[in-house]
């Protein structure tokens, strides 16, 4: 028996995946702007990955984000795309948790402060990043759980028959 891929009539999953792609694409654009701006912040060491500078961490995270975006575009499996977003959001969340655990009180080094030139405060930027990570984390895991639950109940077969 072939397992379902949550691909019935689930427009919510598709909306979530598209919005996740837009969020990641925006993140990549902001990181690229910051990398080309060459701020002094990028020369500092990352608060958690102490052997790397913020510049190196930003380049690595940009490449990973681009890889996830490509996967979201080219993969046909809704489940696998949700798992990819869940993985990336989990990495982001763990990074933030470790920063809190080690007592880091600065602003989030995720984007490197590119919102400075847009007039956005550091605390607002931190809040935006935390909300977006929460959206990606809770949305992907929630949809994976609901998809599995629907599969377990056999709702997926009914959804395909109706659609």
C-alpha positions as CSV (number, residue, x, y, z in Angstrom):
1,X,0.0,0.0,0.0
2,X,1.5,3.3,-1.1
3,X,1.6,6.0,1.6
4,X,-0.1,9.2,0.8
5,X,1.8,12.5,0.4
6,X,-0.8,14.8,2.0
7,X,-1.5,16.0,-1.5
8,X,-5.3,15.7,-1.4
9,X,-7.2,19.1,-1.3
10,X,-4.8,20.6,1.2
11,X,-4.6,24.2,0.0
12,X,-3.3,25.2,3.5
13,X,-0.2,23.2,3.1
14,X,0.5,24.7,-0.3
15,X,-0.1,28.2,1.0
16,X,2.2,27.5,3.9
17,X,4.9,26.2,1.6
18,X,4.6,29.2,-0.7
19,X,4.7,31.6,2.2
20,X,7.7,29.8,3.6
21,X,9.5,30.2,0.3
22,X,8.7,33.9,0.2
23,X,10.0,34.3,3.8
24,X,13.2,32.4,3.0
25,X,13.7,34.3,-0.3
26,X,13.3,37.6,1.6
27,X,15.8,36.4,4.2
28,X,18.3,35.5,1.4
29,X,17.9,39.0,-0.2
30,X,18.5,40.7,3.1
31,X,21.5,38.6,3.8
32,X,23.0,39.3,0.4
33,X,22.5,43.0,0.9
34,X,24.2,42.8,4.2
35,X,27.1,40.8,2.8
36,X,27.7,43.4,0.1
37,X,27.4,46.3,2.5
38,X,30.4,44.9,4.4
39,X,29.5,46.2,7.9
40,X,31.9,45.9,10.8
41,X,29.5,43.5,12.5
42,X,30.4,40.8,9.9
43,X,34.0,40.8,11.1
44,X,33.0,39.9,14.7
45,X,32.9,36.3,15.8
46,X,29.6,34.5,16.0
47,X,28.4,34.3,19.6
48,X,27.7,30.6,19.4
49,X,30.0,29.3,16.6
50,X,33.0,31.0,18.0
51,X,35.4,29.7,15.4
52,X,33.5,31.5,12.6
53,X,32.9,35.1,11.9
54,X,29.4,36.5,11.4
55,X,30.3,36.8,7.7
56,X,31.1,33.1,7.3
57,X,28.0,32.1,9.2
58,X,25.9,34.4,7.0
59,X,27.4,32.9,3.8
60,X,26.7,29.4,5.1
61,X,23.2,30.2,6.1
62,X,22.5,31.9,2.8
63,X,23.6,28.8,0.9
64,X,21.5,26.6,3.1
65,X,18.5,28.9,2.6
66,X,18.9,28.8,-1.2
67,X,19.2,25.1,-1.1
68,X,15.9,24.8,0.8
69,X,14.2,27.3,-1.6
70,X,15.3,25.2,-4.6
71,X,14.0,22.1,-2.8
72,X,10.7,23.8,-2.2
73,X,10.4,24.7,-5.8
74,X,11.5,21.5,-7.4
75,X,10.2,18.8,-5.1
76,X,6.8,17.3,-5.8
77,X,6.3,15.8,-2.3
78,X,4.3,18.0,0.0
79,X,5.4,15.9,3.0
80,X,9.1,16.2,2.1
81,X,8.9,19.9,1.6
82,X,7.1,20.3,4.9
83,X,9.8,18.2,6.5
84,X,12.5,20.4,4.9
85,X,11.0,23.6,6.3
86,X,10.5,21.8,9.7
87,X,14.2,20.9,9.7
88,X,15.4,24.4,8.8
89,X,13.1,26.0,11.3
90,X,14.3,23.6,13.9
91,X,17.9,24.6,13.2
92,X,16.9,28.3,13.5
93,X,15.0,27.6,16.8
94,X,17.9,25.6,18.3
95,X,20.3,28.4,17.4
96,X,18.1,31.0,19.2
97,X,17.7,28.7,22.2
98,X,21.5,28.2,22.5
99,X,22.0,32.0,22.2
100,X,19.6,32.4,25.1
101,X,21.1,29.6,27.1
102,X,24.7,31.0,26.8
103,X,23.3,34.4,27.9
104,X,23.8,36.3,24.7
105,X,22.0,39.6,25.1
106,X,22.7,41.2,21.8
107,X,20.5,41.3,18.7
108,X,19.9,38.3,16.5
109,X,22.9,37.8,14.2
110,X,20.7,35.9,11.7
111,X,20.3,38.7,9.3
112,X,23.4,40.7,10.3
113,X,21.4,43.9,10.9
114,X,20.5,44.7,7.3
115,X,17.3,46.3,8.6
116,X,19.5,49.2,10.0
117,X,19.5,51.0,6.7
118,X,15.7,50.6,6.5
119,X,15.3,52.3,9.9
120,X,14.1,49.3,11.8
121,X,15.3,49.0,15.4
122,X,17.3,46.0,16.6
123,X,14.5,45.0,19.1
124,X,11.9,45.1,16.3
125,X,14.2,43.0,14.0
126,X,14.7,40.5,16.8
127,X,10.9,40.3,17.2
128,X,10.3,39.9,13.5
129,X,12.9,37.1,13.3
130,X,11.4,35.2,16.3
131,X,7.9,35.5,14.9
132,X,9.0,34.2,11.5
133,X,10.9,31.3,13.0
134,X,7.9,30.5,15.1
135,X,5.7,30.6,12.0
136,X,8.0,28.2,10.1
137,X,8.4,25.9,13.1
138,X,4.8,25.6,14.3
139,X,3.3,25.7,10.8
140,X,5.5,22.9,9.4
141,X,5.2,20.7,12.4
142,X,1.5,21.4,12.7
143,X,0.8,20.5,9.1
144,X,2.9,17.4,9.3
145,X,1.0,16.2,12.4
146,X,-2.4,17.0,10.8
147,X,-1.3,15.2,7.6
148,X,-0.3,12.1,9.5
149,X,-3.5,12.2,11.5
150,X,-5.6,12.5,8.4
151,X,-3.6,9.6,6.9
152,X,-4.2,7.5,10.0
153,X,-7.9,8.2,9.9
154,X,-8.1,7.5,6.2
155,X,-9.4,11.0,5.4
156,X,-6.9,11.3,2.6
157,X,-8.6,8.7,0.4
158,X,-11.9,10.5,1.0
159,X,-10.4,13.9,0.1
160,X,-8.9,12.5,-3.2
161,X,-12.3,11.0,-4.1
162,X,-14.1,14.3,-3.6
163,X,-11.5,16.4,-5.3
